[in-house]
Amino acid sequence: MNQQSERTIVMAGGCFWCLDAWFRMVRGVTHVESGYTGGGDAPADYYSVCTGTTGHAEAVAVTFDPSIISEDVVLDMFFTMHNPTTLNRQGYDVGTQYRSALFTNSPEQTEVFEAAIERNQANWTDQIVTTIEPLGPWYTAEIEHQDYYQRNPQAGYCQVIIDPKLNAARARFVKFLEADTPTSNSIS
């Protein structure tokens, strides 16, 4: 695989653990990193971002090989893995740090994001409120937030919040999953 052909999309859809968990299972995704962006140049860490005062969002940077999975499919997965119609919230997670946002690095990527919002609006009764924002400084989240789901499968948040989202995405995108992806994280 030619590393220059890889692309990266930075997206925020509530708590980064959910998107991180999903995209680590997807064939053609070569790297997933949880982090913070959208809040300017002030350094960000979990505790400062959780205050909701920094302007940063919990986000994931998803790098993928477009010869295996298209940018459109990655974006459709994003719109399936969270509710893009709720402003600054995902379930119990409330604040601008949990906003639905796509972070763009070019006019071409902005056009792709706009088309994805328009295409995915058909799947939602309420208006999609996902913002398209310039990609600013990226601050990698602390190690305990990387691949959280895989390391903590029995945690309550994983079972109650992440598992239902993963199951909904699996139902729509099963053909894009790695062959060894588990079908459920629930206790039998």
N, CA, C and O of each residue as an XYZ file, in Angstrom:
752
protein
N       0.844     -1.175      0.000
C       0.000      0.000      0.000
C       0.889      1.237      0.000
O       1.869      1.305      0.741
N       0.551      2.188     -0.812
C       1.276      3.440     -0.898
C       0.768      4.377      0.189
O      -0.388      4.799      0.163
N       1.644      4.704      1.155
C       1.230      5.534      2.276
C       0.756      6.912      1.817
O      -0.074      7.525      2.488
N       1.265      7.411      0.689
C       0.832      8.709      0.196
C      -0.619      8.687     -0.259
O      -1.250      9.740     -0.345
N      -1.159      7.511     -0.552
C      -2.542      7.427     -0.993
C      -3.520      7.453      0.173
O      -4.723      7.616     -0.034
N      -3.024      7.296      1.384
C      -3.910      7.318      2.545
C      -4.500      8.708      2.750
O      -3.898      9.720      2.394
N      -5.694      8.727      3.333
C      -6.366      9.982      3.652
C      -6.752      9.948      5.118
O      -6.882      8.883      5.721
N      -6.931     11.134      5.679
C      -7.355     11.251      7.074
C      -8.555     12.177      7.160
O      -8.584     13.240      6.540
N      -9.550     11.756      7.941
C     -10.705     12.588      8.260
C     -10.716     12.761      9.770
O     -10.591     11.796     10.524
N     -10.869     14.008     10.195
C     -10.984     14.311     11.616
C     -12.444     14.638     11.884
O     -13.022     15.524     11.255
N     -13.031     13.910     12.830
C     -14.461     14.041     13.096
C     -14.747     13.963     14.584
O     -14.024     13.320     15.345
N     -15.825     14.638     14.981
C     -16.273     14.623     16.370
C     -17.745     14.231     16.389
O     -18.557     14.786     15.649
N     -18.073     13.279     17.233
C     -19.460     12.814     17.316
C     -19.803     12.395     18.731
O     -20.284     11.284     18.955
N     -19.559     13.274     19.682
C     -19.782     12.931     21.079
C     -18.501     12.408     21.686
O     -17.411     12.801     21.269
N     -18.611     11.540     22.650
C     -17.439     10.954     23.289
C     -16.608     10.217     22.241
O     -17.144      9.443     21.447
N     -15.306     10.458     22.243
C     -14.470      9.855     21.202
C     -14.341      8.349     21.335
O     -13.922      7.694     20.381
N     -14.679      7.782     22.465
C     -14.560      6.335     22.637
C     -15.427      5.573     21.636
O     -15.032      4.502     21.175
N     -16.595      6.103     21.294
C     -17.507      5.393     20.383
C     -16.934      5.320     18.971
O     -16.845      4.240     18.386
N     -16.547      6.469     18.429
C     -15.987      6.481     17.074
C     -14.685      5.700     17.017
O     -14.437      4.978     16.051
N     -13.854      5.836     18.036
C     -12.594      5.106     18.117
C     -12.864      3.598     18.040
O     -12.207      2.878     17.289
N     -13.837      3.137     18.824
C     -14.155      1.702     18.853
C     -14.576      1.199     17.482
O     -14.119      0.146     17.036
N     -15.434      1.936     16.820
C     -15.938      1.504     15.522
C     -14.839      1.463     14.459
O     -14.630      0.439     13.808
N     -14.151      2.571     14.293
C     -13.211      2.661     13.178
C     -12.020      1.731     13.322
O     -11.371      1.420     12.324
N     -11.714      1.281     14.517
C     -10.643      0.294     14.693
C     -11.042     -1.077     14.144
O     -10.184     -1.938     13.949
N     -12.330     -1.286     13.895
C     -12.833     -2.559     13.375
C     -12.973     -2.573     11.858
O     -13.234     -3.626     11.276
N     -12.809     -1.445     11.218
C     -13.149     -1.295      9.808
C     -11.960     -1.626      8.907
O     -10.857     -1.109      9.086
N     -12.213     -2.491      7.947
C     -11.210     -2.863      6.951
C     -10.820     -1.632      6.133
O     -11.690     -0.895      5.670
N      -9.550     -1.411      5.959
C      -9.053     -0.265      5.190
C      -8.669      0.916      6.056
O      -7.990      1.830      5.590
N      -9.097      0.910      7.319
C      -8.666      1.953      8.255
C      -7.299      1.533      8.784
O      -7.144      0.443      9.332
N      -6.322      2.401      8.615
C      -4.954      2.058      8.981
C      -4.515      2.659     10.308
O      -3.544      2.198     10.907
N      -5.228      3.691     10.774
C      -4.860      4.311     12.041
C      -6.047      5.100     12.587
O      -6.749      5.787     11.845
N      -6.256      4.989     13.888
C      -7.284      5.765     14.588
C      -6.618      6.385     15.806
O      -5.926      5.709     16.567
N      -6.837      7.681     15.978
C      -6.282      8.359     17.142
C      -7.334      9.275     17.741
O      -7.909     10.107     17.039
N      -7.586      9.129     19.023
C      -8.485     10.028     19.738
C      -7.707     11.265     20.154
O      -6.527     11.194     20.497
N      -8.398     12.403     20.116
C      -7.730     13.642     20.495
C      -8.700     14.789     20.613
O      -9.912     14.598     20.714
N      -8.146     15.990     20.597
C      -8.929     17.210     20.786
C      -8.555     18.216     19.708
O      -7.380     18.381     19.378
N      -9.568     18.887     19.160
C      -9.335     19.932     18.177
C     -10.523     20.878     18.191
O     -11.536     20.616     18.839
N     -10.383     21.974     17.471
C     -11.487     22.918     17.339
C     -11.512     24.002     18.385
O     -12.467     24.777     18.439
N     -10.499     24.082     19.216
C     -10.502     25.061     20.291
C      -9.374     26.054     20.233
O      -9.109     26.747     21.215
N      -8.703     26.139     19.107
C      -7.618     27.106     19.001
C      -6.293     26.528     19.442
O      -6.108     25.313     19.516
N      -5.368     27.443     19.735
C      -3.985     27.065     20.008
C      -3.694     26.654     21.441
O      -2.626     26.108     21.718
N      -4.624     26.906     22.360
C      -4.372     26.533     23.752
C      -4.266     25.019     23.858
O      -5.146     24.310     23.368
N      -3.211     24.507     24.485
C      -3.084     23.059     24.630
C      -4.316     22.462     25.307
O      -4.942     23.089     26.162
N      -4.643     21.253     24.911
C      -5.837     20.599     25.427
C      -5.479     19.274     26.072
O      -4.585     18.565     25.612
N      -6.179     18.955     27.128
C      -6.103     17.649     27.765
C      -7.515     17.286     28.210
O      -8.418     18.121     28.170
N      -7.700     16.056     28.627
C      -9.038     15.560     28.942
C      -9.748     16.423     29.982
O     -10.914     16.776     29.807
N      -9.059     16.756     31.044
C      -9.726     17.481     32.130
C     -10.088     18.902     31.733
O     -11.143     19.395     32.130
N      -9.245     19.571     30.963
C      -9.600     20.932     30.540
C     -10.729     20.898     29.511
O     -11.622     21.743     29.561
N     -10.710     19.957     28.595
C     -11.755     19.861     27.574
C     -13.097     19.513     28.219
O     -14.135     20.022     27.797
N     -13.084     18.656     29.229
C     -14.332     18.265     29.905
C     -15.041     19.440     30.568
O     -16.240     19.352     30.833
N     -14.350     20.515     30.838
C     -15.006     21.672     31.442
C     -15.937     22.363     30.450
O     -16.832     23.108     30.849
N     -15.726     22.116     29.160
C     -16.546     22.746     28.133
C     -16.180     24.195     27.872
O     -16.904     24.894     27.162
N     -15.072     24.659     28.431
C     -14.693     26.062     28.289
C     -13.560     26.305     27.292
O     -13.246     27.458     26.993
N     -12.944     25.246     26.773
C     -11.785     25.425     25.893
C     -12.157     25.572     24.423
O     -11.355     26.054     23.624
N     -13.374     25.156     24.060
C     -13.791     25.180     22.661
C     -13.404     23.934     21.887
O     -13.842     23.748     20.752
N     -12.582     23.071     22.494
C     -12.174     21.846     21.820
C     -13.314     20.828     21.824
O     -14.204     20.868     22.673
N     -13.264     19.932     20.869
C     -14.179     18.803     20.808
C     -13.376     17.520     20.993
O     -12.223     17.428     20.573
N     -14.006     16.528     21.631
C     -13.426     15.190     21.616
C     -13.589     14.688     20.189
O     -14.705     14.664     19.669
N     -12.504     14.290     19.553
C     -12.541     13.933     18.136
C     -11.675     12.706     17.879
O     -10.899     12.279     18.734
N     -11.824     12.156     16.689
C     -10.941     11.089     16.235
C     -10.385     11.468     14.869
O     -11.077     12.046     14.032
N      -9.130     11.130     14.672
C      -8.490     11.251     13.364
C      -8.439      9.832     12.800
O      -7.780      8.955     13.359
N      -9.137      9.619     11.696
C      -9.240      8.308     11.081
C      -8.477      8.321      9.762
O      -8.838      9.043      8.834
N      -7.438      7.531      9.689
C      -6.637      7.415      8.474
C      -7.028      6.114      7.786
O      -7.135      5.067      8.424
N      -7.240      6.195      6.474
C      -7.735      5.026      5.747
C      -7.148      4.995      4.345
O      -6.648      5.992      3.823
N      -7.230      3.815      3.765
C      -6.768      3.584      2.397
C      -7.987      3.648      1.481
O      -8.825      2.747      1.522
N      -8.110      4.698      0.646
C      -9.291      4.832     -0.197
C      -9.409      3.775     -1.294
O     -10.444      3.689     -1.954
N      -8.365      2.973     -1.497
C      -8.494      1.870     -2.449
C      -9.240      0.692     -1.816
O      -9.650     -0.235     -2.515
N      -9.414      0.733     -0.490
C     -10.124     -0.327      0.232
C     -11.492      0.158      0.701
O     -12.479     -0.571      0.597
N     -11.555      1.381      1.214
C     -12.812      1.962      1.706
C     -12.858      3.426      1.278
O     -11.886      4.164      1.436
N     -13.986      3.825      0.743
C     -14.090      5.187      0.213
C     -14.336      6.211      1.321
O     -14.821      5.886      2.404
N     -13.990      7.433      1.015
C     -14.239      8.548      1.923
C     -15.733      8.674      2.223
O     -16.117      8.962      3.356
N     -16.570      8.461      1.215
C     -18.021      8.540      1.415
C     -18.509      7.491      2.413
O     -19.357      7.791      3.254
N     -17.990      6.277      2.334
C     -18.410      5.233      3.268
C     -17.938      5.576      4.681
O     -18.688      5.390      5.639
N     -16.717      6.070      4.824
C     -16.231      6.481      6.145
C     -17.158      7.539      6.728
O     -17.503      7.478      7.908
N     -17.562      8.501      5.917
C     -18.459      9.555      6.401
C     -19.856      9.023      6.709
O     -20.477      9.449      7.683
N     -20.355      8.103      5.895
C     -21.659      7.497      6.188
C     -21.611      6.732      7.515
O     -22.586      6.728      8.266
N     -20.489      6.092      7.799
C     -20.316      5.413      9.081
C     -20.358      6.419     10.228
O     -20.992      6.174     11.255
N     -19.683      7.542     10.049
C     -19.697      8.606     11.057
C     -21.130      9.023     11.385
O     -21.487      9.165     12.554
N     -21.944      9.219     10.355
C     -23.325      9.661     10.578
C     -24.216      8.550     11.151
O     -25.311      8.830     11.638
N     -23.763      7.311     11.097
C     -24.489      6.196     11.698
C     -24.098      5.994     13.159
O     -24.911      5.549     13.969
N     -22.858      6.321     13.490
C     -22.319      6.048     14.826
C     -22.708      7.072     15.882
O     -22.373      6.888     17.052
N     -23.397      8.137     15.515
C     -23.839      9.116     16.508
C     -25.086      9.812     15.984
O     -25.449      9.654     14.819
N     -25.731     10.569     16.835
C     -26.914     11.330     16.426
C     -26.464     12.726     16.021
O     -26.170     13.551     16.885
N     -26.404     13.003     14.721
C     -25.919     14.300     14.258
C     -26.973     15.406     14.315
O     -26.748     16.505     13.808
N     -28.129     15.114     14.934
C     -29.210     16.103     14.978
C     -29.345     16.766     16.346
O     -30.216     17.615     16.537
N     -28.501     16.391     17.290
C     -28.581     16.991     18.621
C     -27.427     17.961     18.804
O     -26.264     17.583     18.667
N     -27.743     19.192     19.111
C     -26.726     20.239     19.223
C     -25.960     20.102     20.538
O     -26.539     20.152     21.623
N     -24.660     19.930     20.413
C     -23.755     19.911     21.573
C     -24.126     18.852     22.609
O     -24.022     19.075     23.815
N     -24.561     17.699     22.112
C     -24.846     16.604     23.046
C     -24.940     15.282     22.302
O     -25.308     15.215     21.129
N     -24.591     14.236     23.039
C     -24.825     12.860     22.627
C     -25.300     12.134     23.867
O     -24.502     11.800     24.743
N     -26.596     11.891     23.944
C     -27.155     11.232     25.119
C     -26.906     12.051     26.366
O     -27.307     13.212     26.456
N     -26.227     11.424     27.342
C     -25.949     12.090     28.613
C     -24.745     13.026     28.540
O     -24.529     13.825     29.451
N     -23.968     12.936     27.475
C     -22.798     13.799     27.309
C     -23.250     15.129     26.717
O     -23.716     15.178     25.578
N     -23.114     16.211     27.490
C     -23.623     17.510     27.075
C     -22.505     18.548     27.134
O     -21.732     18.586     28.091
N     -22.427     19.386     26.107
C     -21.451     20.466     26.043
C     -20.844     20.542     24.660
O     -20.943     19.596     23.878
N     -20.220     21.660     24.357
C     -19.627     21.837     23.026
C     -18.530     20.824     22.743
O     -18.224     20.550     21.582
N     -17.938     20.268     23.784
C     -16.892     19.255     23.583
C     -17.458     17.967     22.999
O     -16.702     17.105     22.550
N     -18.804     17.828     23.001
C     -19.463     16.641     22.457
C     -20.227     16.952     21.170
O     -21.112     16.194     20.774
N     -19.889     18.053     20.526
C     -20.601     18.455     19.309
C     -20.316     17.508     18.158
O     -19.331     16.770     18.155
N     -21.212     17.554     17.179
C     -21.028     16.823     15.939
C     -20.327     17.759     14.968
O     -20.868     18.804     14.607
N     -19.115     17.384     14.542
C     -18.331     18.275     13.684
C     -17.406     17.477     12.781
O     -16.932     16.397     13.133
N     -17.167     18.041     11.615
C     -16.166     17.540     10.684
C     -15.138     18.653     10.518
O     -15.497     19.813     10.315
N     -13.882     18.300     10.603
C     -12.813     19.294     10.568
C     -12.081     19.206      9.230
O     -11.449     18.195      8.921
N     -12.175     20.258      8.455
C     -11.689     20.241      7.080
C     -10.295     20.850      6.939
O      -9.915     21.772      7.661
N      -9.555     20.303      5.988
C      -8.224     20.829      5.706
C      -8.091     21.361      4.286
O      -6.992     21.725      3.868
N      -9.209     21.415      3.523
C      -9.138     21.929      2.152
C     -10.541     22.242      1.635
O     -11.527     21.713      2.148
N     -10.629     23.102      0.622
C     -11.940     23.356      0.010
C     -12.550     22.089     -0.591
O     -13.769     21.923     -0.574
N     -11.715     21.200     -1.119
C     -12.209     19.951     -1.700
C     -12.823     19.062     -0.620
O     -13.873     18.454     -0.828
N     -12.164     18.993      0.527
C     -12.697     18.178      1.611
C     -13.995     18.792      2.143
O     -14.910     18.062      2.522
N     -14.081     20.105      2.176
C     -15.318     20.776      2.596
C     -16.475     20.357      1.696
O     -17.571     20.085      2.187
N     -16.246     20.302      0.387
C     -17.289     19.877     -0.553
C     -17.722     18.434     -0.288
O     -18.912     18.123     -0.353
N     -16.777     17.566      0.005
C     -17.095     16.168      0.308
C     -17.937     16.107      1.584
O     -18.908     15.354      1.654
N     -17.569     16.890      2.582
C     -18.320     16.911      3.841
C     -19.738     17.439      3.624
O     -20.695     16.881      4.162
N     -19.878     18.502      2.846
C     -21.208     19.054      2.567
C     -22.093     18.032      1.868
O     -23.273     17.897      2.191
N     -21.516     17.312      0.908
C     -22.274     16.273      0.196
C     -22.680     15.148      1.143
O     -23.777     14.603      1.024
N     -21.801     14.798      2.083
C     -22.114     13.729      3.046
C     -23.256     14.140      3.968
O     -24.128     13.328      4.279
N     -23.254     15.383      4.401
C     -24.349     15.869      5.246
C     -25.660     15.803      4.473
O     -26.671     15.323      4.984
N     -25.631     16.286      3.246
C     -26.843     16.277      2.413
C     -27.328     14.844      2.168
O     -28.525     14.573      2.263
N     -26.417     13.936      1.856
C     -26.763     12.537      1.577
C     -27.347     11.862      2.818
O     -28.314     11.108      2.715
N     -26.770     12.124      3.979
C     -27.188     11.452      5.205
C     -28.413     12.075      5.847
O     -29.015     11.468      6.732
N     -28.797     13.271      5.424
C     -29.999     13.897      5.970
C     -31.221     13.007      5.737
O     -32.151     13.017      6.544
N     -31.230     12.251      4.665
C     -32.355     11.356      4.359
C     -32.573     10.297      5.440
O     -33.666      9.740      5.539
N     -31.555     10.012      6.250
C     -31.658      9.010      7.303
C     -32.169      9.569      8.630
O     -32.342      8.825      9.596
N     -32.408     10.870      8.675
C     -32.789     11.526      9.925
C     -34.026     12.385      9.724
O     -34.131     13.099      8.726
N     -34.964     12.323     10.663
C     -36.159     13.157     10.614
C     -35.816     14.602     10.959
O     -36.260     15.533     10.286
N     -35.016     14.782     12.021
C     -34.595     16.123     12.427
C     -33.418     16.586     11.578
O     -32.733     15.779     10.951
N     -33.198     17.879     11.569
C     -32.117     18.480     10.785
C     -30.751     18.102     11.363
O     -30.546     18.168     12.576
N     -29.830     17.711     10.504
C     -28.453     17.457     10.926
C     -27.822     18.796     11.303
O     -27.926     19.771     10.559
N     -27.165     18.835     12.469
C     -26.524     20.069     12.957
C     -24.998     19.961     12.943
O     -24.313     20.802     13.525
N     -24.474     18.948     12.293
C     -23.031     18.767     12.194
C     -22.399     20.005     11.571
O     -22.825     20.467     10.512
N     -21.384     20.532     12.236
C     -20.681     21.695     11.705
C     -19.476     21.240     10.890
O     -18.933     20.155     11.101
N     -19.081     22.079      9.971
C     -17.836     21.890      9.235
C     -16.933     23.029      9.678
O     -17.229     24.202      9.452
N     -15.836     22.663     10.309
C     -14.933     23.644     10.905
C     -13.530     23.472     10.343
O     -13.155     22.367      9.951
N     -12.752     24.541     10.298
C     -11.354     24.395      9.860
C     -10.581     23.513     10.832
O     -10.735     23.621     12.048
N      -9.754     22.647     10.278
C      -8.914     21.806     11.123
C      -7.811     22.676     11.701
O      -6.987     23.231     10.975
N      -7.814     22.782     13.001
C      -6.781     23.548     13.698
C      -5.780     22.616     14.338
O      -5.614     21.480     13.895
N      -5.115     23.082     15.371
C      -4.147     22.225     16.068
C      -4.812     20.961     16.607
O      -5.954     20.982     17.067
N      -4.068     19.872     16.537
C      -4.528     18.565     17.019
C      -3.739     18.213     18.271
O      -2.511     18.296     18.295
N      -4.468     17.817     19.311
C      -3.840     17.399     20.556
C      -4.247     15.953     20.820
O      -5.421     15.666     21.057
N      -3.285     15.055     20.779
C      -3.548     13.640     20.998
C      -4.041     13.417     22.420
O      -3.461     13.930     23.377
N      -5.107     12.652     22.546
C      -5.652     12.334     23.875
C      -4.691     11.424     24.628
O      -3.835     10.761     24.042
N      -4.857     11.416     25.906
C      -4.039     10.611     26.791
C      -4.177      9.128     26.432
O      -5.182      8.710     25.857
N      -3.174      8.356     26.772
C      -3.102      6.949     26.393
C      -4.333      6.164     26.855
O      -4.774      5.252     26.154
N      -4.889      6.496     28.008
C      -6.049      5.740     28.501
C      -7.291      5.937     27.646
O      -8.257      5.188     27.787
N      -7.286      6.928     26.762
C      -8.435      7.165     25.877
C      -8.259      6.532     24.502
O      -9.199      6.518     23.708
N      -7.081      6.013     24.211
C      -6.822      5.344     22.938
C      -7.299      3.898     23.052
O      -6.909      3.180     23.972
N      -8.153      3.474     22.106
C      -8.645      2.095     22.075
C      -9.311      1.705     23.405
O      -9.158      0.581     23.884
N     -10.038      2.642     23.978
C     -10.675      2.442     25.285
C     -11.599      1.230     25.290
O     -11.568      0.428     26.224
N     -12.408      1.095     24.268
C     -13.400      0.017     24.209
C     -12.749     -1.365     24.265
O     -13.196     -2.231     25.017
N     -11.716     -1.570     23.486
C     -11.054     -2.877     23.444
C     -10.404     -3.209     24.783
O     -10.365     -4.374     25.179
N      -9.901     -2.212     25.475
C      -9.228     -2.438     26.756
C     -10.190     -2.527     27.938
O      -9.816     -3.021     29.001
N     -11.436     -2.052     27.763
C     -12.407     -2.008     28.865
C     -13.776     -2.521     28.436
O     -14.774     -1.833     28.648
N     -13.852     -3.711     27.837
C     -15.126     -4.159     27.257
C     -16.260     -4.344     28.263
O     -17.431     -4.286     27.887
N     -15.936     -4.561     29.515
C     -16.989     -4.770     30.508
C     -17.378     -3.485     31.240
O     -18.251     -3.516     32.107
N     -16.757     -2.377     30.912
C     -17.105     -1.105     31.549
C     -18.554     -0.764     31.215
O     -19.025     -1.027     30.108
N     -19.240     -0.189     32.162
C     -20.648      0.158     31.966
C     -20.873      1.029     30.743
O     -21.819      0.794     29.990
N     -20.024      2.033     30.525
C     -20.184      2.923     29.376
C     -20.104      2.123     28.072
O     -20.860      2.379     27.134
N     -19.201      1.174     28.021
C     -19.049      0.356     26.814
C     -20.304     -0.466     26.551
O     -20.782     -0.533     25.419
N     -20.831     -1.085     27.584
C     -21.992     -1.953     27.409
C     -23.276     -1.176     27.149
O     -24.106     -1.607     26.348
N     -23.448     -0.049     27.806
C     -24.709      0.691     27.717
C     -24.720      1.691     26.560
O     -25.755      1.873     25.918
N     -23.606      2.332     26.287
C     -23.562      3.386     25.274
C     -22.923      2.906     23.966
O     -23.494      3.090     22.891
N     -21.752      2.299     24.059
C     -21.010      1.963     22.834
C     -21.588      0.732     22.137
O     -21.763      0.756     20.919
N     -21.889     -0.335     22.863
C     -22.392     -1.561     22.234
C     -23.604     -1.321     21.325
O     -23.606     -1.813     20.196
N     -24.643     -0.582     21.769
C     -25.780     -0.357     20.865
C     -25.393      0.400     19.590
O     -25.938      0.130     18.519
N     -24.461      1.340     19.701
C     -24.014      2.072     18.507
C     -23.255      1.146     17.562
O     -23.439      1.203     16.346
N     -22.411      0.304     18.122
C     -21.665     -0.650     17.293
C     -22.613     -1.620     16.598
O     -22.424     -1.940     15.424
N     -23.624     -2.086     17.310
C     -24.583     -3.020     16.716
C     -25.355     -2.370     15.575
O     -25.599     -3.014     14.555
N     -25.742     -1.111     15.727
C     -26.443     -0.398     14.650
C     -25.540     -0.229     13.435
O     -25.981     -0.402     12.299
N     -24.292      0.105     13.671
C     -23.356      0.276     12.552
C     -23.051     -1.067     11.883
O     -22.950     -1.139     10.659
N     -22.906     -2.120     12.673
C     -22.662     -3.453     12.101
C     -23.792     -3.857     11.160
O     -23.550     -4.419     10.093
N     -25.021     -3.568     11.561
C     -26.171     -3.950     10.745
C     -26.105     -3.314      9.362
O     -26.555     -3.911      8.384
N     -25.563     -2.136      9.275
C     -25.496     -1.423      7.995
C     -24.192     -1.654      7.239
O     -24.180     -1.639      6.008
N     -23.097     -1.868      7.963
C     -21.773     -1.870      7.326
C     -20.972     -3.153      7.564
O     -19.742     -3.117      7.530
N     -21.635     -4.274      7.802
C     -20.938     -5.510      8.154
C     -19.891     -5.897      7.109
O     -18.849     -6.447      7.468
N     -20.136     -5.627      5.846
C     -19.176     -6.056      4.812
C     -17.854     -5.286      4.863
O     -16.891     -5.664      4.195
N     -17.803     -4.211      5.648
C     -16.580     -3.419      5.765
C     -15.764     -3.758      7.004
O     -14.725     -3.147      7.251
N     -16.232     -4.735      7.788
C     -15.529     -5.065      9.021
C     -14.419     -6.072      8.776
O     -14.489     -6.897      7.865
N     -13.393     -5.983      9.613
C     -12.322     -6.967      9.588
C     -12.929     -8.326      9.896
O     -13.911     -8.409     10.635
N     -12.369     -9.377      9.351
C     -12.921    -10.726      9.510
C     -12.967    -11.171     10.964
O     -13.864    -11.923     11.346
N     -12.024    -10.727     11.779
C     -11.973    -11.196     13.178
C     -12.671    -10.248     14.150
O     -12.436    -10.322     15.356
N     -13.527     -9.357     13.640
C     -14.248     -8.429     14.503
C     -15.328     -9.165     15.278
O     -16.138     -9.873     14.681
N     -15.355     -9.010     16.606
C     -16.416     -9.659     17.375
C     -17.776     -9.064     17.027
O     -17.877     -7.888     16.675
N     -18.803     -9.872     17.126
C     -20.146     -9.390     16.781
C     -20.841     -8.716     17.944
O     -21.817     -7.995     17.735
N     -20.377     -8.923     19.147
C     -20.989     -8.266     20.298
C     -19.995     -8.234     21.430
O     -19.138     -9.108     21.556
N     -20.124     -7.214     22.250
C     -19.262     -7.083     23.408
C     -20.037     -7.370     24.678
O     -19.534     -7.162     25.782
N     -21.252     -7.844     24.523
C     -22.122     -8.059     25.670
C     -21.786     -9.357     26.380
O     -21.232    -10.284     25.788
N     -22.129     -9.406     27.650
C     -21.950    -10.620     28.436
C     -23.039    -11.607     28.060
O     -24.210    -11.232     27.991
N     -22.683    -12.851     27.816
C     -23.675    -13.867     27.453
C     -24.360    -14.402     28.674
O     -25.228    -15.268     28.565
